[in-house]
Amino acid sequence: MLSKKYGCKGGSLARHQKYGILKTVLKVCYIPYVFCLLNFSALIGFLRFIGSGQDITWEKARD
């Protein structure tokens, strides 16, 4: 009856519930992921700056 009403096969409701749990896990892990990524990027940039791996001034794109 549910499959006729929503136009889906029998197992799709169970798959949706499984992916709903995955969405929740992704939402919970998003903030720690971004926090770690930004801190790691800042650390790499700082080490490149200290080690003279990156210039402070920008180069012009056009002559």
N, C-alpha and C positions, 0 to 999 in steps of 0.2 A: 504494500500500500504506500509506503514511504517513497519507494523507487518510482512509482507512477506519478506521484504528486510533484516531486522535485526533478524528475527526469534523470535519475542516476541509478547506477547498478547497486546491488546489495552491499558490496564491500566498501563502497566509497565513503560511507558514514564512518566506518571504523578507521579508514585512512585519515579522514579529516581530524578525528580525535587524536590520532597519533601525531599528526603535524601540529596540532594545537599545543601539545606538550613541547614539541621542538621549538615553536615560536616563543613559548614561555622561557625555555632555557636560553634561547638567543637574546631575549630581552634582558635577562638577569646577567648574562655574561658580557653584554655590550659595554657597559660602563667600565668594568675592570680592564677589558681589552683596550679601550680607547685610552684609559689612564696609563697603562703600561706602554702602549705604543708611543704616546706623546712624550713620556719620560725617557724612553729609549732613544727617540729621535733627538731630543734636547741634549742628551748625554753624548751622542755621536757628533752632533754639531759642535758642542763645546770642545770635545777632544780634537776635532779637526781644526777649530779655531786656535787652540793652544799649540797644537803641533804644526802650525803654519801650513796646514793642508788646504786652507781656503782663504782667499783674499777678502778683505773687508770691503773694498770698493767694488762697484759694479763695472762691468765692461759695457761700452756702447754697442748696441745691436747694429747700427748703421754708421757708416763713415761720413 
